[in-house]
Amino acid sequence: MRAVLLASCLLLCASAAMAGSPTNQALPPQCHNLDMQIVHYQTLRARADAVNSTLWEQRLDAQIKALNDQRKVAGCPSNSTAAQMAAQLRELLRLAAQGALTFFTMGAM
């Protein structure tokens, strides 16, 4: 069990080191701002759908499409790989936390 925990800790440290490597640069500020706006408008779109406002839905769809077009023009990377990496990192952190809890409580939890 301790060997598994040690391996998990080493894997976590290795993934943290890779996250800081020059190949995984953070998004440029313009891309980050566009992503935040898209998330905001998608939230509003869900609200418009909940109140069944077709005009509001159409306007928000047009705004989201325009923001996605701006992302393409700006050369922002695709969000699909970032979302997959974030999900994998969350799973790794969950497993590491579970292992640490088991280790420090000596298996009581």
HELIX and SHEET records of a PDB file:
HELIX    1   1 ARG A    2  ALA A   19  1                                  18    
HELIX    2   2 PRO A   22  ASN A   24  5                                   3    
HELIX    3   3 PRO A   29  VAL A   51  1                                  23    
HELIX    4   4 THR A   54  ALA A   74  1                                  21    
HELIX    5   5 ASN A   79  PHE A  104  1                                  26    
END                                                                             
